[in-house]
Amino acid sequence: MDNNFLLETATAERLYHEHAAKMPIIDYHCHLNPEFIAKDRKFDNLGQIWLEGDHYKWRAMRTNGVDERFCTGKDTSDWEKFEKWAETVPYTMRNPLYQWTHLELKTAFGVEKILNPATAREIFDECTAKLRTPEYSARGLMKKFNVKVVCTTDDPVDSLEHHLALRSEGFEVQVLPTWRPDKVMAVEQPAAFRAYVEQLAQTSGVAIGRYADLLCALRKRHDFFAETGCKLSDHGIEEFYAADYTQSEVEAIFDKVYGGRELSAGEALKFKSAIMVELAVMDWEKGWVQQFHYGALRNNSSRLFNLLGPDTGFDSIGDFTVAKSMARFLNRLDSMNKLTKTILYNLNPRDNDLVATMTGNFQDGSVAGKMQFGSGWWFLDQKAGMEAQMTSLSLLGLLSRFVGMLTDSRSFLSYPRHEYFRRILCNLIGRDVEKGELPESELPFLAQMVENISYNNAKNYFGF
């Protein structure tokens, strides 16, 4: 993993080292805890910052035969968990975790040793010593990686107190909330839905007894998010909801589920379809960007979900049929002229060409790259997945207008994923130049294109 890691040609090296590498980072979608930033969390050791909440690593450790107590257990030390991770690392060869692990060690800590059981203690101690210095606090790491903007993921009922504190303090990195209203569409369990609506009522100050009240409360919170600097929404959905419905039907469905009765599949679909449109219109009114992460089949092991809860490593790629419903949803908004800037992220790679062509259906010339095919997400944010996504986008859209990479991470050590992405991007373009598929005479334009995809496109698209 030298300075030319992943760069196969001289042109790729030039594009990366002279152009991509110098660009700052906009991490417009992540799951960092804003409290950790506001309070500038100091991490006790490498095991804590690296393994806490990282279900990518947990999945690999379980697959390698590591007992759960070394993944999520409360009775094991950070060192014991790290030791089991170090034992697992050699077995992750050809998994992106192997390259990410060593890229993070090198980029964050200057450690160029291979992590394995023989080097584990030395690496743990060296990195832990650095983590105890101010440069390696939560904020220190953001500044170390030249991060300019971070957008966290926040529920409508969140107080956003930490975002407000950071803004009041004038922290040099913009830390902005992202509106993530998934729970307002989670109507499968009436009791949990009612509890959430009651929480929304308390937070918004709007008494909710009917569907119109629900929309009023959501709008009030949406306004509050905007006042706090929010510019994006995000939705984690299995598939797109685009059933036909009437206002009276949705009102009756709300009364039914809020009253504690279970909905039929058709009723749930109508309710979700209506809510998605209402939320999308709110985003359009404020000029926000709406994001849709679709296609995850979540919590597949009911036994382990009941034991450990969500987001612990038991999700997979789903095979939902989405083209017609996606098109109907987007067209419903477009026909009202209320389709805001939109990013679509698929989890199943079979949908790459589908999404790339779908975005082209709703480009209207009002904004360059208004409809975006989002970067390879979750199981696809690795070399093969990124190359496939960018190839589909290149062939069926405009790669030059792409808003680029994000971490989608809970870890302050994940910023090297931007470097990983930029190296892959430069290698794709450099390879085409050296093969004669792109003109060498246009290298100045290609260099600017690399800088734009790395940073400028996102800055202009989101209005940061």
QUIJOBEL-V237044 format. One record per backbone hydrogen bond with DSSP energy under -0.5 kcal/mol. NH is the residue of the N-H (numbers start at 1). CO is the residue of the C=O. E is the energy in kcal/mol with one decimal. If there is no record, write none. Layout:
NH|CO|E ; NH|CO|E
//
This chain:
5|2|-1.7 ; 7|4|-2.2 ; 8|6|-0.7 ; 13|9|-2.1 ; 14|10|-2.2 ; 15|11|-2.7 ; 16|12|-2.5 ; 17|13|-2.7 ; 18|14|-2.0 ; 19|15|-0.8 ; 20|15|-2.2 ; 21|16|-3.0 ; 23|20|-1.5 ; 25|146|-2.3 ; 27|25|-0.5 ; 27|149|-2.9 ; 28|26|-1.1 ; 30|151|-1.5 ; 31|409|-2.9 ; 34|32|-0.7 ; 36|33|-1.0 ; 37|33|-1.0 ; 38|34|-2.8 ; 39|35|-2.5 ; 40|37|-1.0 ; 41|36|-2.8 ; 49|45|-1.8 ; 50|46|-1.9 ; 51|47|-2.2 ; 52|48|-1.4 ; 53|51|-0.5 ; 54|51|-1.4 ; 55|53|-1.2 ; 58|54|-1.9 ; 59|55|-2.1 ; 60|56|-1.5 ; 61|57|-2.6 ; 62|58|-2.8 ; 63|59|-2.3 ; 64|60|-1.5 ; 65|62|-1.9 ; 66|61|-2.5 ; 70|67|-2.0 ; 71|68|-2.1 ; 72|68|-2.2 ; 73|68|-1.0 ; 81|77|-2.0 ; 82|78|-2.6 ; 83|79|-2.9 ; 84|80|-1.6 ; 85|81|-1.9 ; 86|82|-2.9 ; 87|83|-1.7 ; 88|84|-1.3 ; 89|85|-2.2 ; 90|86|-0.7 ; 91|88|-1.5 ; 92|89|-2.1 ; 93|90|-1.0 ; 95|92|-2.8 ; 98|92|-0.7 ; 98|95|-2.0 ; 99|95|-0.7 ; 100|96|-3.0 ; 101|97|-2.5 ; 102|98|-1.6 ; 103|99|-2.4 ; 104|100|-2.8 ; 105|101|-2.0 ; 106|102|-2.1 ; 107|103|-3.1 ; 108|104|-2.3 ; 109|104|-0.7 ; 109|105|-1.3 ; 110|106|-1.3 ; 111|105|-2.1 ; 112|110|-0.6 ; 116|114|-0.5 ; 119|116|-0.9 ; 120|116|-1.3 ; 123|119|-2.6 ; 124|120|-2.8 ; 125|121|-2.4 ; 126|122|-2.3 ; 127|123|-2.5 ; 128|124|-2.2 ; 129|125|-2.1 ; 130|126|-1.4 ; 131|127|-2.3 ; 132|128|-0.9 ; 132|129|-0.5 ; 133|130|-2.0 ; 136|133|-1.9 ; 137|134|-1.6 ; 138|41|-2.2 ; 141|137|-2.7 ; 142|138|-1.5 ; 143|139|-2.3 ; 144|140|-2.4 ; 145|141|-1.8 ; 146|143|-1.5 ; 147|142|-2.4 ; 148|25|-3.0 ; 149|25|-1.2 ; 150|174|-2.8 ; 151|27|-2.4 ; 152|150|-0.6 ; 152|176|-2.2 ; 154|152|-0.5 ; 154|178|-2.7 ; 158|155|-2.3 ; 164|160|-2.3 ; 165|161|-2.2 ; 166|162|-2.2 ; 167|163|-2.3 ; 168|164|-2.5 ; 169|165|-2.2 ; 170|166|-1.5 ; 171|166|-1.8 ; 174|148|-2.4 ; 174|172|-0.5 ; 176|150|-2.9 ; 176|174|-0.6 ; 179|232|-2.2 ; 180|154|-2.7 ; 180|178|-0.6 ; 184|181|-1.2 ; 185|182|-1.7 ; 186|183|-0.9 ; 187|185|-1.8 ; 190|188|-0.6 ; 193|189|-2.4 ; 194|190|-2.7 ; 195|191|-2.2 ; 196|192|-2.1 ; 197|193|-2.5 ; 198|194|-2.5 ; 199|195|-1.7 ; 200|196|-2.5 ; 201|197|-2.4 ; 202|198|-2.1 ; 203|199|-2.4 ; 204|200|-2.5 ; 205|201|-1.9 ; 206|201|-0.8 ; 207|205|-0.5 ; 209|207|-0.6 ; 214|210|-1.7 ; 215|211|-2.1 ; 216|212|-1.9 ; 217|213|-2.6 ; 218|214|-2.4 ; 219|215|-2.5 ; 220|216|-2.1 ; 221|217|-2.1 ; 222|218|-2.6 ; 223|219|-2.5 ; 224|220|-1.7 ; 225|221|-2.7 ; 226|222|-2.1 ; 227|223|-2.2 ; 228|224|-1.3 ; 229|226|-1.6 ; 230|225|-2.5 ; 231|177|-0.6 ; 233|289|-2.5 ; 234|179|-2.8 ; 235|291|-1.5 ; 237|235|-0.8 ; 237|293|-2.2 ; 242|240|-0.6 ; 250|246|-2.2 ; 251|247|-2.3 ; 252|248|-2.1 ; 253|249|-2.3 ; 254|250|-2.5 ; 255|251|-2.1 ; 256|252|-2.0 ; 257|253|-2.5 ; 258|254|-2.8 ; 259|255|-1.4 ; 260|257|-1.4 ; 261|256|-2.2 ; 268|264|-2.5 ; 269|265|-2.0 ; 270|266|-2.0 ; 271|267|-2.3 ; 272|268|-2.5 ; 273|269|-2.3 ; 274|270|-2.2 ; 275|271|-2.5 ; 276|272|-2.4 ; 277|273|-1.5 ; 278|274|-2.3 ; 279|275|-2.7 ; 280|276|-2.1 ; 281|277|-2.3 ; 282|278|-1.7 ; 283|279|-2.1 ; 284|280|-2.2 ; 285|281|-2.5 ; 286|282|-1.3 ; 287|283|-0.7 ; 287|284|-0.9 ; 288|283|-2.3 ; 289|231|-2.3 ; 290|341|-2.8 ; 291|233|-1.1 ; 292|343|-2.3 ; 293|235|-2.9 ; 294|292|-0.8 ; 294|345|-2.3 ; 295|237|-1.1 ; 295|238|-0.6 ; 296|237|-0.5 ; 297|316|-3.0 ; 298|296|-0.8 ; 300|314|-2.6 ; 302|300|-1.0 ; 305|301|-2.6 ; 306|302|-2.4 ; 307|303|-1.2 ; 308|304|-3.0 ; 309|305|-2.5 ; 316|297|-2.4 ; 318|295|-2.8 ; 322|320|-0.7 ; 326|322|-3.2 ; 327|323|-2.5 ; 328|324|-2.5 ; 329|325|-2.4 ; 330|326|-2.4 ; 331|327|-2.6 ; 332|328|-2.2 ; 333|329|-1.4 ; 334|330|-2.7 ; 335|331|-2.9 ; 336|332|-0.5 ; 336|333|-0.8 ; 337|334|-1.5 ; 338|333|-2.8 ; 340|338|-0.8 ; 341|288|-0.5 ; 342|370|-1.6 ; 343|290|-2.5 ; 344|372|-2.6 ; 345|292|-2.8 ; 346|344|-0.5 ; 347|294|-0.8 ; 349|347|-0.6 ; 351|348|-2.3 ; 352|349|-1.7 ; 355|351|-2.9 ; 356|352|-2.4 ; 357|353|-2.2 ; 358|354|-2.3 ; 359|355|-2.4 ; 360|356|-0.8 ; 361|357|-0.8 ; 361|358|-1.0 ; 362|358|-0.6 ; 362|359|-1.1 ; 363|360|-0.7 ; 370|367|-1.7 ; 372|342|-3.3 ; 372|370|-0.6 ; 374|344|-2.8 ; 374|372|-0.8 ; 375|404|-0.5 ; 377|346|-0.6 ; 380|377|-2.2 ; 381|378|-1.2 ; 382|380|-1.4 ; 386|382|-3.4 ; 387|383|-2.6 ; 388|384|-2.2 ; 389|385|-2.3 ; 390|386|-2.7 ; 391|387|-2.1 ; 392|388|-2.3 ; 393|389|-2.3 ; 394|390|-2.3 ; 395|391|-2.5 ; 396|392|-2.2 ; 397|393|-1.8 ; 401|398|-1.5 ; 402|399|-1.9 ; 408|29|-2.4 ; 414|411|-1.1 ; 416|413|-0.5 ; 417|414|-2.3 ; 418|415|-2.1 ; 419|415|-0.7 ; 420|416|-2.7 ; 421|417|-2.5 ; 422|418|-2.5 ; 423|419|-2.5 ; 424|420|-1.8 ; 425|421|-2.8 ; 426|422|-2.6 ; 427|423|-2.1 ; 428|424|-2.2 ; 429|425|-2.1 ; 430|426|-3.0 ; 431|427|-2.4 ; 432|428|-1.6 ; 433|429|-2.1 ; 434|430|-2.4 ; 435|431|-1.6 ; 436|433|-1.4 ; 437|432|-2.5 ; 438|432|-1.2 ; 442|439|-1.6 ; 443|440|-1.6 ; 446|442|-2.4 ; 447|443|-2.9 ; 448|444|-1.9 ; 449|445|-2.5 ; 450|446|-2.2 ; 451|447|-2.0 ; 452|448|-2.5 ; 453|449|-2.6 ; 454|450|-2.1 ; 455|451|-1.8 ; 456|451|-1.4 ; 457|452|-3.1 ; 458|452|-0.6 ; 459|455|-2.2 ; 460|456|-2.4 ; 461|457|-2.8 ; 462|458|-2.5 ; 463|459|-0.9 ; 464|459|-1.5
//
